[in-house]
Amino acid sequence: MSDRAIADYALLADCQTAALVSSHGSIDWLCLPHFDSRAVLGRILDHEAGHWSIRPAGDFTATRSYLERTLVLRTEFRTSTGTVTLTDALATGPNRDGHELGAHAPHLLLRLLHCTHGSVDIDVEFAPRPEYGLIKPLLISDDGLIRCHGGPDTLGLSTPAAFTVGPTSRAAFPLQAGEHVAFALQHTAAGGNPTVWRDQDILEQLDITITSWRRWSELHQAYQGPWADLVHHSGRVLQGLTFQPTGAIVAAPTTSLPEEVGGVRNWDYRYAWVRDASFTLDALWVAACPDEAEAFFRWMAQAAAQSAEYHPDLQIMFGIRGERDLTERTLDHLSGWHNSRPVRIGNAAWAQRQLDVYGELLSAARRLRDQLHGLDPYTRRFLASLADAAAARWTEPDQGIWEVRSGPQHFLYSKLMCWVALDSALDLAEELKATDRIADWTAARRDIRLAIEERGWNAEQSAYTQAFGSDVLDASVLMMPIVGFTAADSPRMSATLHSIQTRLTNANGLVYRYQFAEDGLPGTEGTFLLCTFWLAQALALAGKSQAAREAYERAIACANDVGLLAEEADARSGELRGNYPQAFSHIGLVNAAWAISQTEQT
């Protein structure tokens, strides 16, 4: 069983994969070479699933932070005899024009240990376990390199220190003030020959990585509103979760970190959801720049494209290269974080029906209309077909934004996003060369509005509710003013905001996704950080700046010491729960900050 808190981990990323490193210097999650590859270090999900730790031999205290404008982590260990710093990074490779961050990533994990005061005895453990801990590999020491063979991966650990080599290889050595030791772990395909990285090579790769992140940040991050440091940091996190070869953004770099300790709500989030598109684009416009936003949209449109003559539902999520089959299975040999089983890879939600995706993709196209010059006829036809599908299918039930595993319902959010699809398409009709559809799209948009107002409003609850005819409060209705369906200070929306603030929050004012309702799964979940940011954003749109700030501050208080957020916060303890770090939470942080800044400027 893994025993460290989720918030104890910091993120390393090279825009092709990610690693999680604990405050005690242990890398307990690493998939190589890509986000969705089989983990080679996985102790966060099982004590025997692999780790690489570097730490002082005795008692110590640790503090850490990212180097300015980077995702390069520096941890300082203080002992009774001295102080050492550990600098960790996934090498990005060069970033010459500022837009190539991670394009030339060498699939290399860098670790630099430097003694700054006194002397410190160091312990190192290297225990790779390829294929999610299934394999105890053969480790061979060879002239400054430990080769790891077994399964689909060949790893090479470049080390100047002498190791006792075995399934768990160990080294112990003293460091004196002014001395340093540099390590590098490289991935190659099975049978490959990892490079021996010498000290100067490692230092050079680390310097290139720091420079590459800073060049990206300098070019992209111009936001100057409230919470600017957090917004810029979240922008870097979102960039780190981007798969540079395609522009896809993973929902999180982990799988099966649970929504409830010991529970079964454990999912694989190493994929890209269409739903995230419009929210992500808003965040990238604030925290990054249109170039990254355009790359993400073009990838999403490419992955989702299909013949206009073929009319299945639009798939809701894709693999990072555009894969459609994301069949889910369990890894029964893993105990899970804090005994939270099952551990899953793949995600069965890929086959669900969720009608909101039409609105999210067309809303993304509208956001980028100035960048999407010269759409080819096939893409125009595809985008127009999404609006046609929204017009034809909005009356049908689906699984909704929260991907319930119970029966389909007439979820209000799905209807709302079909309205967004048509509203966006009408705005884009000339670019899509679809002016002949304007009358039909206008009529369907009107019908959806009437249905939402007549069947989505619950007078007894004084709120718009989760589904037509339902009395369940649901935070997704906060999107109604955010997408422009209604004014945030309209009588019904004001009443809804009040109901959510008073009846859908915990004692600390954090927002749940929905009131307890049958969703096809046992157990419970925590408060949902994105929903709290939605509340802050909706309050800002209603002109309630102080209330918006208070909601925002409650959400960001859940971030750990290096500014990272998971999907949820435990309703009682406030501890982070769910996959981590979660793109949706950082997207919400950025978008809500922007909304508050805009309100305070008017």
Buried (B, 14 or more C-beta within 10 A) or exposed (E): EBEBBBBBBBBBBBBBBBBBBBBBBBBBBBBBBBBBBBBBBBBBBBBBBBBBBBBBEEEBEBEBEBBEBBBBBBBBBBBEEBBBBBBBBBBBBBBEEBBBBBBBBBBBBBBBBBBBBBBBBBBBBBBBBBBBBBBBBEBEBEEBBBBBBBBEBBBBBBBBBEBEBEEBBBBBBEBEBEBBBBBBBBBBEEEBEBBBBBBEBBBEBBEBBBBBBBBBBEBBBEBEBBBBEBBBBBBBBBBBBBBBBBBBBBBBBBBBBBBBBEBBBBBBBBBBBBBBBBBBBBBBBBBBBBBBBBBBBBBBBBBBBEEBEEEEBBBBBBBBBBBEEBEBEBBEEBBBBBEBBBBBBBBBBBBBBBBBBBBBBBBBBBBBEEEBEEBEEEBBBBBBBBBBBBBEBBBEBBBBBBBBEEEBBBBBBBBBBBBBBBBBBBBBBEBBBBEEBEEBBBEBBEBBBEBBEEBBBBEEBBBBBBBBEBEBBBBBBBBBBBBEBBBBBBEBBBBBBEBBBEEBBBEBBBBBBBBEBEBEBEEEBBBBBBBBBBBBBBBBBBEBBEBBBEBBEBBBEBBBEBBBBBBBBBBEEBBBBBBBBBBBBBBBBBBBBBBBBEBEEE
